Each structure stands twice: as C-alpha cells, then as structure tokens.
C-alpha cells in the first residue's frame, strides 16, 4: 500500500489497512476513439514471426516485439489460450 511516507519515517498516526470492503460497483470501461472490439483483437493475425529470446525449461519466455503482435503470435501460432 502506498502511503507517501517511507516505512522508516512512519509515525504513530500512520497505519496499514489490511482489508477494505467496497459496497459500490467497481466496474469500469476505458473508451477512446478507434478502440477495437474484443473479436477484432482476437481475429488479429501477427504480422511477424517470433522466436524466444530467452527461455528456461519452457516455463518463462521473453519475446521482443509490439504487444498486440506478440500476444497474437502466442494465441494463434502457439495455441496457448485454447
């Protein structure tokens, strides 16, 4: 939790709230011009092919590229989300 005060300078009036309940609706949507629908994003096909820059026992992988293109590669070419 961010308090604005370093842990080293906390005073007796600073505390961490371990749990908070929100009774209101916390749903939100980000809206902007040119935003694509979910189906358009899923149908997007990668423009490049990618290879792993780093991997360790196929658990962790690092790819270099534009986010949507790499995610589309992982989704369509490797079938990770199916």
C-alpha positions in Angstrom: 0.0 0.0 0.0 1.4 3.4 -0.9 1.3 5.9 2.0 3.5 8.6 0.7 5.7 8.0 3.8 8.8 5.9 3.8 8.5 2.9 6.2 11.5 4.4 8.1 9.6 7.6 9.0 6.2 6.2 9.9 4.7 7.8 12.9 2.0 6.5 15.3 -0.7 8.0 13.1 0.3 6.0 10.0 -1.2 2.6 9.6 -1.8 0.0 7.0 -5.4 -1.0 6.4 -5.3 -4.8 6.0 -8.7 -5.2 4.3 -11.2 -2.8 2.7 -14.7 -3.5 1.6 -16.3 -1.6 -1.2 -20.1 -1.7 -1.4 -20.4 0.2 -4.7 -20.0 -1.1 -8.2 -16.3 -1.1 -9.1 -16.8 -2.0 -12.9 -15.3 0.5 -15.4 -14.6 0.7 -19.1 -11.9 2.6 -20.9 -13.4 4.3 -24.0 -11.4 6.1 -26.7 -11.6 6.8 -30.4 -10.6 3.9 -32.6 -10.9 1.3 -29.9 -11.2 -2.2 -31.3 -13.7 -4.8 -30.2 -12.7 -8.0 -28.4 -13.5 -10.0 -31.5 -11.3 -7.8 -33.7 -8.4 -8.2 -31.4 -8.8 -12.0 -31.2 -9.1 -12.2 -35.0 -5.9 -10.1 -35.5 -3.1 -12.2 -37.0 0.6 -11.5 -36.2 2.5 -9.5 -38.9 5.8 -11.0 -37.8 7.1 -14.4 -36.7 8.8 -14.5 -33.3 11.3 -16.7 -31.6 12.1 -16.8 -27.9 14.9 -14.5 -26.9 15.2 -16.3 -23.6 13.6 -19.3 -22.0 14.1 -21.6 -19.1 12.5 -25.1 -19.3 9.6 -23.6 -21.3 8.3 -22.0 -18.1 9.4 -18.4 -18.6 9.9 -16.9 -22.0 10.9 -13.4 -23.3 9.8 -12.2 -26.7 10.7 -8.9 -28.4 8.0 -7.1 -30.4 4.9 -5.0 -30.3 2.5 -6.2 -27.6 -0.5 -7.0 -29.8 1.6 -8.7 -32.4 3.4 -10.9 -29.8 0.2 -11.7 -28.0 -1.4 -12.7 -31.2 1.5 -14.9 -32.0 1.2 -16.6 -28.7 -2.6 -17.0 -29.1 -2.7 -18.2 -32.7 0.6 -19.8 -33.5 1.4 -21.5 -30.2 -2.2 -22.1 -29.1 -1.5 -21.0 -25.5 -5.0 -19.7 -24.9 -7.0 -22.6 -26.3 
